[in-house]
Amino acid sequence: MSCGLLNSSNEPVPLRSGSVTVLIRGFVADVGCELLYKNDEQGPVEAVFVFPVDAEAAIYAFQARLGGTCIQAQLREKKQAQELYGDALAGGQSSFLLQQERAGGDVFSSSLGNLSPGEEAALTLRYVCELPLEPDGAARYMLPAVLRPRYTPHGWDGEDITQGVPRVPQGELPYTLNLSAMLQSPHGIDRVLSNCSLTPLSYTSGNRTSAQVSLAEAPPWDRDVELLVYYAEPHKPSAVLEVGLPGAEPGSLMGDPAVMVTLLPSLPEAVLGQSPSGEFIFLLDRSGSMRCALDGRDRSIQRIDSAKETLVLLLKSLPLGCYFNIYGFGSRFESFYPQSVAYTQQTMAESLQRIQQLQADLGGTEILAPLRAIYRSPCQDRHPRQLFVFTDGEVGNTKDVITEVQRHQGSHRCFSFGIGEGASTALVKGIARAAGGSAEFITGQDRMQPKALQSLKRALQPAVTGISLCWDLPPGMEAALLGRGPEVIFPGQRCLIYAQLRGQPQPPDTAMGGVTLQYRIQDQTYKETLQFPLQPQDGDRLPVHRLAAKSLLLELEGAVDTRSERDRHQVLETSLSSGVVCSLTAYVGVGTERGQPVQGPLVRQDIPLTAFYAAPRRKNLLCSPMGRSPSVPMIQVQGPSCVSVDCAMACNFDNSSDVQVESRCLLIPLCDTHPQGFQREVQLIFPAKAARSGPRAIQKFSSGSTEHVLRKYCKLRAPPETTSQKEWAPEESPLLRLVSLQNADSSWDLDPQLAAALGVSETSARGRMPSKDMAPSIWATVLAVVWLHSRAVGQRDEWELLEAKAVGWVRGRAGPRLSECLEAANTLLGCSVGPAVFRL
């Protein structure tokens, strides 16, 4: 009989709790995660925990506390580590293993073997990561807690461990999580926000340079835990110099001091809305998981709806004269046009209509095929290609996708967006890094629109070229750049530089060093210089060295052929010398203190994670023969699924000989996008033709076969939404209502729809027009711009580009009457928008 912690299936779970401690210094987080286990079974167990980690995090330590003894794991080549772990289990010794899985670089597994009955153990891993700078100046730390099953594309022969993770309903995980954070900044800490309840921020120094905060209660495991740390001076450049590892060979990566320089280049503001060049391709995930609520709440907007609204804003913000196309992908892909078309009133209007019809109805998440189709299409001459990818990032062949993007890095830039909790950081960051773009993540209460429009502004800016670094160091010292250094620079983004400092300064007491970043925009040269002290910080964790090593490993693993012995050696040497795990290494530890080997058969217990379902409300799928009406349901399947199926499946066949009389119990994956995910046992009556084809036709479905079988024998259709479902549909925002009426040339027409969007009658709008001989579209456009600045000022990031187009258009046509128009518009709308808006 099982005892102790049980999951919803009454299976024992040896994991009791997870405890996370975070030290945040500026924009670097040093994290320790302790997993506490206890075996309440009568025999030994092996506990396997699969969990997500940010793809750019550097895991540098792993240890276990067994029976009062602390054991440090050793980093070994992965195959050797796996053999050591297996040999220890076979010999009855306690052992533990930490390795990166093949799911792209952001999924790890921790295995604890031969945990004796009644024994407790604590596994602790440590990692360090950079914190992104949010548009509002916050440093954002995210503890990934969500790991969704990754979709395995048809024909892919890789193994994805996420498919085998057991799942339990939300709120039923039998283990807990707590998190505490220490914050340090020489510039002062202003406040901390989170998507979870926090204890009050407690300052530990009088000048507010250090503080601590904790989670007030255990967070739900259906979301990633986020901390937004606001500093008094978040945009100030900085440099952190760190001593080398004691005992490491001088001249090696870990033996010399390392410096991390953070610069925030002050790029000049581009004149928005004036450049007609560019080819803009939008690649939208339309897999079934895009029906998930954006923030995980039942009544919030679905991911696909937020993406559609974002596409409207992007489309309206494009410069007249550019080229564009829109692709949607799932198990298959579609495009609006065979190849990119010119941005005109006609193509914009056609595309807007098609955007409104988009649904998350294309099945799985196969992104490689549409990418290859895009790269096969010819680039437009003198129109640089910019690719925008929107996805929830749940794919198994992440490395193949990144490699494909990298292969075409010279012909385009890629801007990526991870949508929702659990989006793969390896995929989203990897494709942006491979093609010189930027990556954004939309989680919790984030709005997708401002982040997408910010990326479009980056894509529209003139190219930054001639990027170079110049070091100013005393005689006897030199700086060796770790990695390629900065290759792209965007407004509002930090520029991180890692370097190894070799030699000794002469004289030894030299106090300062310096670095200058130089770059060109069009015909203008710009420089950013930072002076920093040459007194390194002491410490045993060496976060700068670890981050530098991880940056180098990401570059090496993305560029080398790991089948080449020389390339493998370079990756292995960097990983083993720095202690940072990579795809070719793993941490392993063996407990040798036990006097007697563990006795009895070893039982594997996989630690469950939360199940996720794609639709916030239930829908019916009625199943009937192709071309016939559904009959009375023969079976009913109830329960949550990726389509939240209340599934009444009825299969009628004209000839009784086509019906297999005996029903079969099948494990049916109730998920059109991730057939490997949550499964239930149901009874189906299959056509005799299917049954006669043998056991292979009636068995646990593999990836893609569910859709194939149901489409072959049944017709799936969704019934009309009920009244309660319609009530849950989010209302169209006033901003989107106004923006949808804008023409491709950035003007508005004076018509009833515009008047309604402005909140006035058409009669009033026409009656207040300053002059009868003025073109109505000029007056309408002034009204729309004034409305944006008064009624939607909080969403400026979303309309700034399309407004700049409109201002440029109206200035070229209104002439001296623009001031009069502005005054009349303020009077009609009850606003006080100043003349500076129209550059008067």
N, C-alpha and C positions, 0 to 999 in steps of 0.2 A: 504494500500500500504506500502511495506517495504521500509525502508530508512537506512542510515548508511552503515556499512561494510556488503558486500554481498559476498557469495562464488560463484563458477562458476555456481551453480544451482539457483542463485538469491535468496538464502535463507540468512536471516540475521545472522551475527556472532557477538556476543557481545564482544569477546576478541579483544582488540585493539593492545596490545603489550606485550612482555615479556622482562624483564630487569634483567640481571644476574650480580651480583657482587661477585668476588672471592677473598678471602684472602689466599694466598699460603705461608705457613711457612714450609720450608724444604719439607717434603714429606706428609704434611697434608693440605687439602684444606677445608676452611670454606666458604660455599656458601649460598648466599641469592638470591632467585628467586621471582621477583614481577610480577604478572599478572594483567594488567590494563583492566578493563571492563567498557563498557558503554552501556546502554540499549536505543536504538533509536526506540524501538517499542512503540505501543500505550497502551500496557498492560504489566504486570509484566512477567519476564522471570526467568527461572532456567538455568544457564549455567553450563555445565558439560565438563570438560577438562580431558582427559586421556593421560598420559604422562609416559615416561620411566625414571627410576632412577637406578643407579648402585645398584646391590643387596646388596653390603656391605656398602652402604652409610647409615649414621644414621640421619634420619629426626628428629629434636628435637624441632621445634617451628613452629607455624602457626598462622597468625594474619590477620585481615582485617581492612581496612580503609573505613568506610562507612559514608558519609555525614560529614566528618571532625572528626569523632570519631574513635579512634583506639581500636579494640577489640581483646584481646588475646584469642585464642582458648584453650580449656582444653582437655587434653588427658584422654579419658574414655575407658572402655571396648567397643569393636566395636558395639555390639548389642545395648548397652545403648546410644552410640553416634548417631547411626542411628535413634533411636527412638526420641531422643531430636531434631535432625534435622527435622524429619518428623513432629513432633508436632509443631515446630516453623513455618514450611511452612503452615500447616493447620490453624494456628492462624494468618496468615498474617504478620509474623515477618520475617525480613531478617535473613538468617542463612547461615553458610558455613561449609563444611565437607571435611576432607582429610583422605583417607583410602587406605590401601594397598589392591590391588585386588588379586584374586585367581590365577593370571597368573604366579605364581612362586616366587614372592617377588621383582621383578624389575619393576612392573607396578603399578602406583598409579592413583587415580582419585580425582579431586578437584571439588566440587560442590558448587555453589553459588546460593541460592534460594531467590525468592521474591525481585529481583532487580527492583525497580520501574521505570516507564517510565522517561527517561531523566536522570536517576541517574547514577553516576559513583561509582566504587568500585575498590579497589586494594587489592589483596590477596598476602601475602608474606609467603613463606615457607623457612625454613633454614635447611641445612644439612651439615654434616661434613663427609669427606671420606679420606681414605689413598690413596696416589698416588704411583702407581707401579714404580719400577726402571727399565728403559729400558736397553737393553744390551749396548747402547752407553753412559750410565750414566745419561740420562735425567729423570726428574720427569714428569710423563705424567698425565695431567688432561684432562678428557673428559666430556663434557656436552652432555648427550644423547639427540639427537633431532629426532632420527628415531625410530618409533614404527611400526613394521610390524605386520600384522595379524598373530596370532599364530595358527598353525594347530592343530585341535582337532582330536585325533586318534579315529578310529572306536571303538565304545563301551564305550568310556569315557563319564561319566555322569556329569563331571564338567562344570562350566560356565566360558566362557572366554570373558571378556569385550572387548578385542581388535577386535573381529569380528564385533562389532556393531559401531565402530568408523567410521563416514563419511569420505570419501576421496575425494580429489580434485587433478587435475593434477599438476605435478611439476611446480613450479613458480607461482601458482595462489592462494597461501594462503593469506588471507586478513589481516593478522596480522604480526608484525615484531619482530625481536629479536636483542637485543644488549647486549654486554658483556664487562665488564672491570675487570681487575685483578690487585691486589696489591701483590707484591712478596717480601718476606723477608727471608734472610738466613745469619747467622753469618759468613759463609764461603765465601760469595760473590756470585753474580749472573753474569754469563758469557753472556748468550744470551737466547732468546725465539724464538721458531719456531712454526708454526701453519699450519693447512690445509686450513685456511681462511686468508684473508688479515688483517694485523695488522698495527696499528700506530707504529711509531718508539719507541723503548724501552727508557723510560725516568727514569733515576736514580734519586732517591730522597734523597740519602745520598752520601757523598764524597767517602766513601770506598766501594761503590757498594753493600752494604748489603741490600738495599731496592730499589724497582723500581716499575713502573706501566706501563701497556700496555692495549690497548683496541682493539676491532675489528674496522677495518677501514671502513667497510661497512656491511650492514645486510647480514648475511650468507645465502646461499641457505638451504632450509629445507630438502634437500635430503641426508644430511650427518651429522654425529655427529661432534661437534666442539671440536678440540683438541688443547691443548697447551703443548709444550715440553719445559720444563724449565731446562736449563743447569747451574749447580753450579760449582764453582771453585774446590770444594772438595766433590763430590757426594758420595764417598764411606767411608766417615768418620763416625764412630759410634757416637751415640748421645743418650741423655736421656732428656725427658721433664717431669718435676715434676709440678703438678698443685694442687692448693688448692681445698678443697671441697666446696660444695654449701652452702652458708650462710643459717643457719636455719635448715639444714638437720641434722638428728640424727647422732651423732658420732658413728662410727662403721658400718654405712650403706655404701652402694656403693657410694652414692653421698656425704656423710658427711665427709669422710676421704680424705686426699690427694691421688692422683693417679699418677702413673708414667708410661710413655711409653718409653721403651728401644729399640733402633734400633741397631742391630749388623749385621756385614757382615762377617760371618765366612770365614777364609782363608783355604778352603779345598785344600788338595794336588791334583795336576793334576794327574788324572788316566792315566795309559799307554793305549792309545787308540788302538783299533783294536786287542787286545790280548785275551780278555775274550770271550770264545765261548758259554757261558751259556746265557739263556734267551729265553722266548717265547714272541714274539712280534705280537700283533694283532692290525690291523689297521681297524677302523670302519669309513667308508666314507659316508657322506650325499650325496645321489644321487637324492634328490627331485628336482622338477622342478625349485625351486628358486635358485638352484646352477648354473643355466644358467645366472644369473645376472652378470654384469660386476663387477670385483673385487673392483674397485674404483668408480663405478657409472657412468663412462664415456663410451659412445657408443663404442669406438674403443679400449678399454682396454681389457685385457685378462679376460675370464669368470672365475668364481669361480671354476667350475669343471675342467677347463684346468690347472689352477694353482695347484689345488689339485693333479691332475694326475702327473704333473711335480714333485711335492713334494714327491709323493709316489715312483717315480723312484729313487730319491736321497736317500730316506730312505731305500729302498730295497737294493741299492748298498752299503749302509753304514753298513748293518747288519754284525755281525761277522759270519764267516764260522763255522758251527756246531750248530747254534741256531735253533729255530723253529719259524715259522711265519704263518700267514693267513691274508687274506684281505676280509672284508665284505663291502657290499654296502647296504644302506637302503633307503626306501621311504615309500610308502604304504605297500610294502612288502620288503623282504631283500634277498640277495644272498651272497654266500661266494665262494671264489675260490676253497676251499677244504672242505670236510666234517668236518675235524678237522685239527689242525696245523700240518704242515709238516716240515721235516728237510730242512734247507737252503742249497741247492746244486746248481750246475750249471743248471741242468735240471729244478728244481722247480723255480729258479730265471728267467730263460729264458721264461718258460711258463707264469709266472706271469707278466713279462714285456709285452708280447704280449696282455694279457688280460687287462692290465692297459690302453694300447693305445685304446682299444675298449670301455672303460667306457664312459657312457653318463649320463646326469642328466635326467633320463627317468623312474624313479621308483615312480613318483606320489607324495604323501604327505610325511610328516616327522614323521614317527612312529619309534622311537628309542628304545622303551621298548622291543619289540619282539626280535630284534637282540641281545640286551644286555643279555636277558634271555637265548638265544641260546648259546651265548659265555660262560656264567657262567655254563651252563649244560655240556659243553664239558670238558673232563678231563684235568687237568693241567699236564704238562710234569714234570716228576721227575727231580729235581736238575736244573730246568729251570724256574726261577721266571717269573711270567706272568706280562707283561707290556701292557696296553691297551692305544691306541692312538685314540681319537675321534675327527673327523673333521666335523663341522656342522655350518650352519648359525643360529642354535639355535632357530628356530621359532616353538616351540611346546607349547601346552596348559597344558600338564600333567607333568610339570617340577618336581613337588614334588615327584611324583611316580617314575620318572627316578632316581632322587637323592637317594631316599630310596632304590631302587634296587641296585645301586652301593654301597651304604653304607653297605648293607646286606652282601656284598662279599668283604669288605675292607681288610679282613685278607688274601685273596688269590691273590691280585694283586695291582698294582698301576695304576692310571688313569691320563693320560696327555691329556688335552682338548684344542681345538682350535676353537675360535669363528670367523667365516669368514664373512666379510662384515659389512656394517653399520646395526645397529639394532639387532645384535646377542644378544641373551638373556644372560645377565651377571649372572642371577640366575642359569641358566642351566650350562653354561660353567664353572663358578667358583665353583658351587655347587658339580658337579661330581668330579672335581679335589680335592676339599677339603675333600670329603667323602672318597676318596681312596688314600690319601697321595701323590698326584701328583702335577702338576702345571698347571696353565691356561694361555693361550696366546690369544690375539685378533689381528686379521689382518684386518686393515681398511685403507682407503685412498691409499696412495702410498706404504704401507707396502708390503714386500715380505713374503709370507708364508714359503718359504723354509728355511731361516736362523732360524726362530723361531722353526720350527719343528725339525731341526737338533740339535738345542740347547737342546730341550727336550729329544731327543734321547741320547745325551751325558749324561744328567742327569740320564736317565734310565740305562745307561751302567756303571755308577759309582758304586763302592762297597757301600753296604748299610751302612748308618750312624746309629749306635746303641748307647744305653746307654746315651741318651740325658738327662741332668739334669741341674738344676739351683741352685746356692748357693748365698745367699744374705749376704752382709757385711754391717750391719747397727749398729748404736750405741745402747748401752743398752737402753731399754725402747721402742724400735721400732721393728716392725716385718712387713714382706711383705707377703701378701696373693695373690697368683696368681689368676688372673681373667681368667677363662677358663682353658683348658688343657695345655696351653703353647706350645712351639715348639715340633712337633712330627716328622717332616721331615726337612732336611737341604740339600740344593742344592747349587752348586757353583754359585756365582754371584747373589744370591738372598738374600734380606734382611731377617733378623729374627726379628720379632716384638714380644715384650713381654709386656703385660699389668699387672700391679699389684696395689693392694690397700695397702697403708702404714698406719699402725695402731700404735697408741700410740704417745708419745712425746719423743724426744731424750734427753738423760741425759749425759752430761750437755746440756741445751737448745741451746747453741750456736754452737753445733757440726756442722761442715761445710760439710762433705762429707759422701757419702754412696757408695756402690759398688755392682756389680752383676757379677757372673762368669758363663758362659755357658760351660759345659763340655760334650764331646761326644767321641765316639770311631769309628774308621774306621779300619776294620780288627783287627789287634793286637796293633794298635797305639792309644793312648789317646791324645786328643787335648783340649785346653782351650782358651776361649775368655773372657777377663775381661774388664770391663768399670767402671771407677769412675765417680760419678756425684754429683753436689752440692745439698744440702738438703734445699735450699731456693726455695720454690715453686713460680711459676708464678701466678700473679693475672689475673683475667679476668672473665667476666660474661657468656661467651659462653661455657666454659669448654669442649673444643674439645676432650681432652684425656679421660675424664670421658664418654663422649658420644660414642667415638669409642670403649672404653672398654665395655660399655654396649651392643653395637651392636654386638661385637665379642661374648659376652656371650649369647646374644639372638640367634644368628645364631647357636651356639652350642646347646643351649637348644631346639630350635625348630626343629633342625635336629635329636635330640636324643629322645625326649619325645613323648608320645602319648597324643595329646591335648584333647582326649576324657576323659582322666583321670583327675579327679578334682584336685588331688595333683599336677600333672604336669602342668595343666593349671594355677594353682595358682602361681607356681614358675615363669612361663613365664610372667604372668600378673604383678606380683610384680616387676620384673626386669624392665619391660617396663614402668609401671606407675611411679615408683620411679625415673627413669632416664629421663623420658620425651621422650624416643626414641620409635617411632612407630614400631609395629610388626604386625603379622597377626591377633592378637586377640584384638588390640586396634585401635583407630582412634581419630583424633582431631576434635572437634566440637566447634563452636562458635555461639552465638545468639545475634543479635542486639536488645537491649531492649530500646534504646533511642527514637525510633519512637513513636510519640503520637498516631497515628491512624494506624490500621493494613492496609496492602496493599490490595487494592480492585481489583477484576477482576480475570478471569481464568488464572492460571499459565501455561505458555508455556515452555516446555523443549527445549533447544537448545544445541545440542552436538557440541563441537568445532571440526572442521575438521582437519585432518592431511594430509600430502602428500601421494598420491598413489604411489606405486612402482610396477614396472613391471619387470618380470624376464629376458626377453631377450632384448638385446640392439638393435636388428634388427628384422624386421618382417619376419615371416615365414608363409607359407600356410599350412593349414590342410585340405585335401580333404576328404570328407565324402561320402562313397558309401556303398551299401549293402555288406555284408561279401562275399568275393570271386568273386565280380563283379567289373568291371571297373567303375570309377566315370563318372557320366553323366553330362550334362550341368548344371551349378549351377542354383538352383531355388531361393536362397536368398543369400545375401552377408552381412557379418557382418564386419565392419571395426572399428579399434580403438586399442589402446594399451591394452595389457593384460599380464598375466604372461607368455603366449606364444606369445605375440604380434601378435594376430591372424588377418590375412587377410582371414577370414574363408569363403570359398565357400562350403556350405554344400548341397549335393544333395543326396537324398534318393530315390532310385528306388526299387520298389517291383514288382515281376512278376505278382502277382494277385492283381487286382485293389481293391478287397475287403479288402486287407491288408493295405490300405492307408486311413487314416483319412482325409477326404476332407477339413474339416475346419481347418485352422491353428490357433494356439494358441499364444498369446503374453506371453512370459515367461521371468522371470528374470534369465538370464543365467550367472553364474559366469565365467568370462573369465580367469580362473586361475586353472591350474591342481594341484597346490600344496596347494592353500588356497582358497577353494571354498567359504569361507566366505568373501572374499575380494572384489575388485572392480567388479561391476556388470553392465550389460547393458541389455536393453530390446530388444529381437530379436524375430522373428517369426520362428518357426520350424514346419515342417509337420511330425507328428509322425505316426507310424503304428497304424492302427485301434485297433490292439490288445492292444497296450499301452493305447490308449484313452479309450477303453472300461473298463479298469481296474479301472477307476474312477479318481477323482480329485487328489488323492495322487500320481498318476503316472505322472501327468502333473501339476507341481507347481514349486515354487521356490525350486531349488535343495538344499538339505542339504549336509553336508560333505560326500564326496566320491561318491554321487549318479550321478554326472555329468559323471564321468568316466564310471560308471556302465551302464548308459543309452546309451552313445555313443558307448561303446564296444559291447553292446547287439544288437543294431540295425544298427550300422555303422562301417565302417573300417576306422581308422584314419591312414593317412600316410603323410609324409612330402615330398614335391617335391624336386628335386635337387636344390642345392644352385645356385643362380645367380652369374654372374661374379663379380658383385660389392660386394656380400656377401663374396666370396672367397678372395677378396682383403683385407677384414677386418680381416681375420684370422691372429693371431700373428705368427711370424716366430719362429721356434725352436731355442733356444738359443745355442750359440757355446759350452757353458759348458755342457748343457744337451746332445748335440750331442756326445761329447767325453765320458761323463759318461755312456751313454747308451751302449757303446761298452765294458765296463769293465766286466770281468768275475767274477763269484762268489768267486773265490779264490783271487780276487783283482788284477789279472794281466790283461794285454791287449794283443791282438793278433796283429801281424804285417801284416796288410792287407790294401787294397785300402780304406776301410771306415775309418780306423784310420788315414791314410795319409791325406785324405781329411779333417778330423776334425782338424788335426794339421796344415793344410795349406801348405803342402808340397806334392811332388809327391811320389808315392810308390817307384819309381826307386831311388830317392834321399835318401829316408829313408833306403832302403836296402843297398845302396852303401856306406853310412856313418857308417854302423854298425862296431864297433871297431874290431870285430873278427868273422871270418867265422864259427868257431866252437862254438860260443855262441848261446844259445837258442834265437830265434827271439823274444819270448815273454818277455825276460829280457830286451832287448834293447827297445822294444815297451813300456814297463812299465816305464822305465826311461824317455823316451820321453814324455809320458803322464804326469808324475809327474812334469817334468820341465815346460811343457806347463801350468799346473795349477798354478805354482808359478810365472809365468811371464805374462800370458794372462788373468788369472781369479783371480788375487790377491784380488780384491775388493769383491769377493764372497767366501772368505776363509771359512766363517762359514758354507757354504753349502757343501764344499768338504773336510773339514778337516778330518772327520772320514774315508771316503773311501780312502783318500790319506794316512792316517796312516796305513791302511791295506796294501796298495800297497808298501809303504816303507818297512814295515816289511817283506813282501813277497820277494821283490827284494834283500834286504840285506842278506837273507838266501840263495840266489842262485847265486848272481853275484860275491861274494867273492872279491878278491883283484882287480878285473877289474872294480869295481863300479866307482872308481875315473875316470878311462879312459872313461867309458860310459858317465859320467856326462859331461866331457869336450867335447866329441863329440856331445852330445845332445845340449849343449849350442851353439856350432858352427853351427849346422844344423838349429836350430830355431832362432838364433840371440839373445840369452838370456845370462844372467850372473847370473844364480842361483848358490848359494854358496854350499859348501860341507856339511854345517850344516843341510841342508834339509834331507840328507840321514844319518845323525848322524855320519859323517866321521870325 
